[in-house]
Every structure is written in structure tokens, then in C-alpha cells.
Amino acid sequence: MKSEMAATAAGAGARLAKMSEMLRKPPGREQSAPRRYVVDGRQTDVTRLAPGLHIVATPIGNLGDITLRALAALAGADLIACEDTRVTRKLLDRYVIATPLTPYHDHNAAQARPALLRRLADGAAIALVSDAGTPLISDPGFKLVRAAHEAGHAVTTLPGASSLLAALAVAGLPTDQFLFAGFLPPKAAARRSRIAELSRIPATLVLFETGPRLAATLADLAAGLGPREATVCRELTKLHEEIRRGDLETLAQNCAGSELRGEIVLVIGPPSAPAQVSASDTDALLRQALGRLSLKDAVGEVAVVTGLPRRELYQRALELAKDTYHGAPR
């Protein structure tokens, strides 16, 4: 057992050392192979990508859903930063792209980000990708983008596939206003609290969810949002793509006891009429927002949630802030 643990530790150390060495190399040195990609047996040579950070959208399932510009960027980059090198390698192998990969994800971002910024400072062209779809949607990429901007590096985007937009396109629900709320909390109490907050938003809601939690989430959504129309989009663009439409309660009943797998996007229609918010609920929302935000930002957030006039909310927020300051919260 000790020898196995030692071997595992040694392997992890070797991978970390290899990544650090790659990130220290000057731009262009690590890629001796020609910069090219191959589509349907036809090879296209590309020039080196311009220095800077390039946000590249990749397919959400079907590897054919990638733009020619994205292929040229991946082939022309000095380095590709990705969530999982094994996943991105499959895409590169499909198009015979030889650009080196380095991991950048939740668990190593704090250590990897400074090294990537040093490479950018040396003039490297770095492509940032996620495992699937458009980077920065529910992944740590925004911190790297922000840091690159602050350091004065060029940042550009190469748009493409997105499960969020793909689900909206097939859901058959209003798209003039929508809110992407990511993943709901995994614990039931926190999930129901978050659903109560979302219930006041007069827009279509888009959520991510996992198969094992889907039935419980749909049941909580049905209880918290009422009989709204919804669409469950599973494995979009993949072999087992599935679209289920109906009201939340029916969908919850249909999914109960099932073992659904894969990537799931929930699209939920807006409320049929604006939700009425009581004065006590408004005060609670304001107090919660004031605990996290400035007065102006807190009023703006609550105005979006409740639909109440900003001027009215601003005056009430001033009163609440004054009461709290004097030690007499009401």
C-alpha cells in the first residue's frame, strides 16, 4: 500500500513539474510540429495566433459543431488551457491538431493562473477552452480573463456552441428575457430558498442540473414556482439527445425513479403574471442585499427581483440602513 501511495505521489509530482516546465517555455518553443488542422481529410495550414488570451468555444457534444475560426485558433495557439486534457485531446485528435495542452480548472486555478499570465507577458498566444461549450459559463475562466485585462493583455472571443443557448432554442418558451441561474444548491433547504428567490423574476429561467438530482429538483421547482411550462433538455447534440416538455409537476412525476444520465439543461417559462411582493418580503430582500452590496447595487438587485420602482426601494433602503446603524433593525 505504501509503495502504491508513493508511486501515485511521484506521478502527481511529475505531472505538476511537466506542467510548470511547459508554462515557463517562451512562446512557440514547445510546438515544433506544423500549425495545421484537418477536416474531412483536407489539411489547412495556419499562421501563429496573435499574442493574447483567446476564449474559444468548443462543441457541447457533437465534435462536428466547431467553427473553422476556432480550429485555426486552436492550431495556431502556443498553448491551450483546458479543464481536462483528456477531453480536449479527443477534439484535437479529431482534427489532427498538435498544440500542447495544460490544465486549468477549479482545483489548480490559483496556481496555474500566475504561470499563464507570465506566458502572456512573454508574448504567448493562449487559447482557453472548457470541456464543452463556451468557456466562463459555470467554470473558473472569468478570473483568468479579468486578470489578463488588468495586466493589459489582449483578450478576444471566438463564439460557438453553448448548451444554454441550444436549450433556449429548442425549449419553445419565451426568449425575450431570460435568466441563467447555473446549478441550484444540492441541499434541499438551500435549494428551496433559492427557488423562492427565483420565483419573483419575470423571465424565463435556465438551470443546469445533474441526472441523480433531477427528479428532486423538478419536485421542488413545481412546489416553489407553481404550474409553469418547462423543458428538460438532456444530452443536447449527442447520440441520446432527449427533449421533454410539460408542466413542472408532470415532468417531476415522469422523472421520479428514473436513472437519467448526462448533461441536463432545464428551461422554465416565466410566471403568468407578476408576483406580488409584500412589504415584509421586500424589506427582507433589501436587508439581505445590503449585507452584501452597496446601497445603489442592493436597490438595483431588488428592483430586478420585485419589479418595484427604484426610487421607492431607495427610500426604504435608506430607512433600513439607518435603523440598522442605530441598532434598532425593524
Protein Blocks (a to p, Z undefined) as FASTA:
>chain_A
ZZmmmmmmmmmmmmmmmmmmmmmpcghklmmbccdddeehiacddddddeddddddddfk
bmmlccfklmmmmmmpmbdcdfblmlmmmmmmmnopabdcddddfklmmmmmmmmmmmmm
nopacddddfehjehiapaklmmmmmmmmnopacdddddddfklmmmmmnopafkbccde
bjadfblklmmmmmmmmmmpccdddddddfklmmmmmmmmmmmnopadddddehehiakl
ccdeddfklmmmmmgopacedjddddddddfbdcdddfklmmmmmmmmmmmmcfklmmmm
mmmmnopafklmmmmmmmmmmmmmnopaZZ
